[in-house]
């Protein structure tokens, strides 16, 4: 039975969409974990479920008597009361119910056939059973001990630390047991023993729970379902964190397979369009719309799949109980960044987070603002508006002008400004020549002045100098300019072994494909798209889309638009004619069924009845049949077009 339903809920903060037409239900006895990136909508969803945050569209449906309560990150208590009294005040309704139960029981002893008293007695019994409220004082004692609050039970609650106050609030909520309990990072400020007690209590007393936690073992032990908020939508996964990882891998494989089939269809459509077919029957008017949908899916799918793969790999990599290092340390947080130069808007409302292991390539047309973004992040250019938050870390910067070099110094002076002939590289002392020969400098060049070197040689010096420093983040503006292939290979090896974040501006497709795991794409008019597809994938799809757009405008060369058709007498057989007449309807039914299966894979009420594996299998089979039917129809259509010429 659903305790709460969110129907077609949408929520945005100014121009940033957080939730887009999402549907979410939680049933009695479910324990649902919310998984999302910071800023992805976890807290927003929790507050909407709680009923304290307005939404832009949709409905929140909840029973009139259903209680929903949330653990506050910063709980508030009345001043002047003790820890134990603070807990008891939260349980006032339960104490009153127990007192009334005793009164009704006493009355029934004297009038055991009174129907009103019998009904009230039954209601109170169920209420006290549900909240396990028969021996509240004993349960309070147990929780005080397990949460290490017993020694503070007589102290004023306001005198406790923030973490201790959160434990008081958590203890109160657990004893109160609302119909739906919302917990935001409940294991914060708890040691492993307290977490174990919390897990036992949640499981033994069959709480209905919606929670956020960074503790992946806690999620594994508690969750009956996990929901992921990504790109403004909700996706459901049965089970805890390990199940989420496994099912996400299955989903990625399915998406990858579907995308490969989609590209085949798109290629077939492109070839068909290039034949310049002009004759169109009315039944085929929907084909152009199909092409448009294929193009849009082909454009976005690689980015979605690669992004999911990357984030899944990150999750798996850090899903380690003994890993105490925060490898996902945030370096930069950018919010609503706007930059104008010379009256031209180069960056508009851009926001992102750059983490320690990110390898980001910034791509786009010349003059779009790529170098401007780097310099704004570095603080060399002042933004018109927006915020750039920066952690405590060291940044290395390589620009196209090689400003870090002094033309009057020779190579030894550049690398050993304090004298000597040795340089420290990643904690290892090396002779300057031994190091520079890795960058293809012969020994006789050590005395050469920087000013007489070629552009490519200066780039090699600048890059070699950069890699002698200890940085958490490297920002490189066109690092491959003026470099030969051998030097680029060296550069790639150094960057692939670099353990910090990389921000690179480059037009070198091969270089970007090899180094980057994410793209910032300048699309024009100041807009920057964040994408997880490879650069070559992005460019190939853009090329296909441009070709199709040119065809629609009639801009393709005549030789492309008009293909010679060998004239011969052709006609449809009875079987072909029947297939030609019935295939459009069959294709439409298949598309509807596939759409229903896609929706089912996102709806736990649906996929839990049949199983995600069975549904995925049927989905793949129907996609295969659809592809075959479309191909068959395309061939018949071409034959009809020849007949009509």
Secondary structure, DSSP 8 states (H G I E B T S, - for coil): -EEEEEEEEEEEETTEEEEEEEEEEEETT-EEEEE--TTSSHHHHHHHHHT-S--SEEEEEE-TT--EEE--TT----TT-BHHHHHHHHTHHHHHHHHHHHHHHHHHHH-TT-HHHHHHHHHHHHHHHHTT-TTHHHHHHHHHHHTT-GGGTTSBGGGS-HHHHHHHHHHHHHHH--SEEEEESTTTT--HHHHHHHHHHHHHTT--EEEE-S-HHHHHHH-SEEEEEETTEEEEEESSHHHHHHHHHHHHHHHHHHHHHHHHHHHHHHHHHHTT-----GGGTHHHHHHHHHHHHHHHHHHHHHHHHHHHHHHHHH--TT--S-TT-EEEEEEEEEEEETTEEEEEEEEEEEETT-EEEEE-STTSSHHHHHHHHHTSS--SEEEEEE-S--EEEE-TT-TT--TTSBHHHHH-TTSSSEEEETTEEEEHHHHHGGGT--GGGTT-BGGGS-HHHHHHHHHHHHTTS--SEEEEESTTTT--HHHHHHHHHHHHH--SEEEEE---HHHHHHH-SEEEEEEETTEEEEE-S-HHHHHHHHHHHHHHHHHHHT-S-HHHH------------HHHHHHHHHHHHHHHHHHHHHHHHHHHHT-HHHHHHH-HHHHHHHHHHHHHHHHHHHHHHHHHHHHHHHHH-
